[in-house]
Amino acid sequence: MGEINQLPRAYRRVLGLISDHAPVTRAFMRAAAAVDPVLLKASGGRISLPLGLPTLLLRTTGARSGEPREAPLLYAPDGERIVLIASQGGAPRNPAWYHNLVAHPECEVLAAHERSGRYVAREAEGEERERLWRIATAVYSGYDTYAARAGGRRIPVMILERAQT
C-alpha cells in the first residue's frame, strides 16, 4: 500500500496535475492543511485528502514560539522508521515543521498501521539521504517535480525513529 504505481491510473493523473503545476500544488496544500487534521484525528490516522497515500499528522514544538504545532504530511515507511520530505511543494524555503524538528527533535505522530506514537527526528545525509529519497519518490513521484521547482534548495529528508520509553 502507498506506492503510487499501485493507485488507479486516473488518480495518478490527478496527483500528477497537483505536483506539476505550482498554483495547484499550493491550493491543494492549503486545503489539506485545513481538512486533513480533522480527517486524521477522526479516523485514527486512516483517512486524509490524498487518498491511498500514507499520510500522518505530525505534532511538533514551535522552533521560536515553543507552542505545539501540527502539520499533515505524506510519509514513506522505512521499516519501523518514518521518512518525511521537507519539500513544501517545491517552495524556495524549508517548511516550518522542518525548523521545528531541527530545534526540537522530539515529536508525536498520528498515523494508521500502528505508526502512531512518540518519535525523535534527525536529518538524513549522504548515501542514506539518497536511498531514502528513492523510497519516498516510489511512494509519491511528485517529490522529484518539487525538487526541480525548489530553485536550487536541497530538500531535506527527515527520519523519525521511535522514542525510547
C-alpha positions in Angstrom: 0.0 0.0 0.0 1.1 3.5 -0.6 3.2 3.2 -3.7 2.0 5.5 -6.4 2.1 2.8 -9.1 -0.5 0.8 -7.2 -3.1 3.5 -7.5 -5.6 3.7 -10.3 -4.3 5.5 -13.4 -6.9 8.3 -13.3 -6.0 9.0 -9.7 -2.2 9.0 -10.6 -3.1 11.6 -13.3 -4.8 13.8 -10.7 -1.7 13.5 -8.4 0.5 14.4 -11.4 -1.6 17.5 -12.1 -1.3 18.5 -8.4 2.5 18.2 -8.4 3.2 19.5 -11.9 1.5 22.9 -11.5 2.7 25.1 -8.7 -0.6 27.0 -8.2 -2.5 23.7 -8.0 0.1 22.4 -5.5 -0.2 25.4 -3.3 -4.1 25.2 -3.4 -4.0 21.5 -2.6 -1.6 22.0 0.3 -3.8 24.8 1.8 -6.9 22.6 1.5 -5.1 19.6 3.1 -3.7 21.7 5.9 -7.2 22.8 6.8 -9.0 19.4 6.3 -6.5 16.7 7.0 -6.0 17.3 10.7 -9.8 16.8 11.2 -9.9 13.7 9.0 -6.8 12.1 10.5 -8.0 12.7 14.1 -11.5 11.4 13.4 -10.2 8.3 11.6 -7.3 7.4 13.8 -4.9 8.3 11.1 -6.5 6.3 8.3 -8.3 8.9 6.1 -6.8 12.1 4.5 -7.2 14.1 1.3 -4.5 12.3 -0.6 -6.4 9.0 -0.5 -4.3 6.0 -1.0 -1.0 7.7 0.0 0.4 7.3 3.5 -0.4 10.5 5.5 0.3 11.4 9.1 -0.3 14.2 11.5 3.0 15.5 12.8 2.9 17.2 16.2 6.0 19.4 16.9 7.1 22.2 19.2 7.5 25.5 17.5 11.1 26.4 16.9 10.6 30.0 18.1 7.3 30.0 19.9 7.7 26.8 21.9 4.0 26.3 21.2 2.5 23.0 19.9 2.2 22.8 16.1 0.5 20.3 13.8 1.2 19.5 10.2 -0.4 16.9 8.0 2.3 15.3 5.8 2.8 12.5 3.3 5.4 10.0 4.6 7.3 7.0 3.4 7.8 4.0 5.6 11.4 2.6 6.0 10.9 -0.4 8.2 9.9 0.9 11.6 11.1 4.4 10.7 9.1 7.2 9.1 10.7 9.3 6.3 9.5 12.9 5.7 10.4 15.0 2.8 10.6 18.8 3.6 9.6 19.8 0.0 6.9 22.3 0.8 5.7 21.7 -2.8 9.0 23.0 -4.2 8.8 26.3 -2.4 12.2 28.2 -2.1 12.2 27.8 1.7 12.0 24.8 4.1 8.7 24.3 5.8 8.1 25.4 9.4 7.8 21.8 10.6 11.3 21.2 9.4 12.7 24.1 11.5 10.6 22.8 14.4 12.1 19.4 14.2 15.6 20.8 14.0 15.1 22.9 17.1 13.1 20.3 19.0 13.6 16.7 17.5 11.1 15.1 19.9 7.7 14.9 18.2 4.5 12.9 18.1 2.8 11.2 15.1 -0.8 10.2 14.5 -0.9 7.7 11.7 -2.5 4.4 10.7 -0.9 0.9 10.9 0.5 1.1 14.4 2.8 4.0 13.5 1.2 6.5 16.0 3.5 7.4 18.9 6.4 9.4 20.0 9.5 9.8 17.8 12.8 11.6 17.6 13.8 13.3 14.3 17.1 13.6 12.6 18.1 14.7 9.1 19.5 12.1 6.7 22.7 12.9 4.9 24.8 11.3 2.1 24.0 7.9 0.8 21.3 7.4 3.4 19.6 10.5 2.2 19.8 9.3 -1.4 18.4 5.9 -0.5 15.5 7.4 1.5 14.8 9.9 -1.3 14.3 6.9 -3.7 11.9 5.3 -1.2 9.9 8.5 -0.9 9.6 9.1 -4.6 8.4 5.5 -5.0 5.5 6.5 -2.7 5.0 9.9 -4.3 6.7 10.8 -7.5 5.8 14.5 -7.2 8.8 15.0 -4.9 11.1 14.9 -8.0 9.0 17.7 -9.5 9.2 19.7 -6.3 13.0 19.3 -6.2 13.2 20.7 -9.7 11.0 23.6 -8.7 12.8 24.4 -5.4 15.3 26.7 -7.1 18.5 25.1 -6.0 17.3 24.4 -2.4 18.4 20.9 -1.3 15.2 19.4 0.1 15.8 17.9 3.5 15.0 14.3 4.2 14.0 13.7 7.8 13.9 10.4 9.6 11.7 9.7 12.5 12.7 6.9 14.9 10.6 5.7 17.8 11.5 7.4 21.0 12.9 5.2 23.8 10.4 4.8 26.6 
